[in-house]
Amino acid sequence: MKPMGPIPPDFAGQTSLAIGGRDVEALIAKAGDTPAFVYDFSVVRSRVQRFRDAFGPEIGLHYAIKANPLPALIAAIAPLVDGLDVASAGELAKARDAMDADHISFAGPGKRDAELELAIREGVTINLESDGEASRAFAIGHGIGFTPRLAVRVNPDFELRGSGMKMGGRASPFGVEASQAAALVGRILSEGADWRGFHIFAGSQSLDNDAIIETHAATLALAERLADEAGASPSLVNLGGGFGIPYFVNDLQIDVACIGEALSHAVIRRPDSLSDSRFAIELGRWLVGESGVYLTRVVDRKISQGEVFVIVDGGLHHQLAASGNFGTVVRRNYPIAVASKLGESASETVNVVGCLCTPLDRLGDKVALPHAEVGDVIAVFLAGAYGRTASPEAFLGHPPSRELLIDPDDPA
Ligand SMILES: Cc1ncc(COP(=O)(O)O)c(C=O)c1O
C-alpha cells in the first residue's frame, strides 16, 4: 500500500461525497456525464478572503488564469481580484471578457508579433521577457501609433526554496537577467513607452512558509536595487507567488497569515525608491486548486497477478497531474476516494487506472480504498488547477471532460 495526500478539509466529516453541499450524482447529471471536473466557487471565494485578511489593502492580488481558464470561473473571480495574468492571446481574449485591459498583464516567452500587437492595442501590460521582445514591442507600438505598456520581467538571482517548479536563480527563458533589467528600463523610458514596473516570479508550488517569506524579502530588495540602478521608481512591483497546496502525504497547508504579516512589515519599512510603488502577488494554484474535484466512473475491475485494477472512464488525458506526469519527479498519490463511501474505512489495496493504453495512466497507485464496483464514482481531489487545460485531452481520441462551476453561496 502507498499513501495518498490529504483530502482537503472542505470535505471533512462527509460519509458520501457532496461538493458545495450537492450530491455527486446530481452534479454529474448536471454536468452531463462523467468524466467531469466540478469546481466549487465558494472555496475560491474563501481563499481570496483568506488572502485579503492576511495581506491587507497594501498588497494586490492577481489571478494567473493559466491555473484554470474556465470562462465562468474567470467571470466569477474577476470582481474579487485586482488583476488577471495571461500567457497567450487565447487567455487574453478570455480575460478581456471579464476585466479592463488596465488590470491585465501578459507574461510568457515567445510572444508572437500578433500577440504583442493585440496586447498593445488593447492596453494590456506586457511583461517583457527579453530585449528582443522589447524591440519588437517598440516597433509595433510605433507602427500602429499606440504607446505600449511594458513591465520588465526579471529573472531573479535567487530561487524560491522548496518550490516544485523553480523559476529563478538559474539560466532561464523567463525574464531578463537582473544585471540587465535597469538598462531595459532605460530603453523603455527613452522610447517613450509606458513603464509599468517589475515582474519577479521565482517559483511555483512551495509549501515552505519561511522560504516564501525569504523570497518576498529578496524580491523587495531586488526591486529596490533595480529602481536605484534605473534611477526610476516602478509603479508596480509584482512579487510573483508560488503559494502551494498540499497534494501528497505529509504535505501541510502554508500559513498565509504569517506570510502576509511578514510581507506587510517589509512593505511598511520599504525604501524611498519604492515609496510610491504598489505591490501585487500573482497566484493560480492556491486560489483555485482545492476547489476542484475530478469525477470519473468505474467501467471495469480486474485482477492481474494478485493486484486489483479499478479501471475508470477518465484518466491522464484529463487530469495529467494526478498521474504524476506534470511537474513531479517522483510519482506520488493525489488524494482520491470512492465518492459514495467517503466515510468508510479502506477494505482493499487497488490501482486506479484510466482508460488510456499506457501504463502511465494511473490515478491511484496501490491505494487503500473501500471496495469499488463498476458504476461507482471515483473522486480525484485537488483538481481545480492545472487539470483539464494542462492535460493531453486529444490523446487517443476519448471524449473531452465536462466542467461544471457551482456556487452554493449564489443560488442564482
Ligand atoms: C508568470 C507566472 N505567474 C503565475 C503563475 C502561477 O503559479 P501558481 O499556479 O503556482 O500560483 C505561473 C506558473 O507557472 C507563472 O509562470
The ligand as an ORCA input file, in Angstrom:
! r2SCAN-3c Opt
* xyz 0 1
  C       4.380     34.078    -14.595
  C       3.565     33.164    -13.775
  N       2.613     33.681    -12.983
  C       1.833     32.890    -12.215
  C       1.967     31.519    -12.221
  C       1.040     30.705    -11.378
  O       1.691     29.939    -10.444
  P       0.849     29.135     -9.353
  O      -0.282     28.480    -10.046
  O       1.824     28.200     -8.767
  O       0.347     30.132     -8.354
  C       2.963     30.934    -13.024
  C       3.144     29.473    -13.023
  O       3.991     28.902    -13.599
  C       3.773     31.777    -13.824
  O       4.714     31.278    -14.631
*
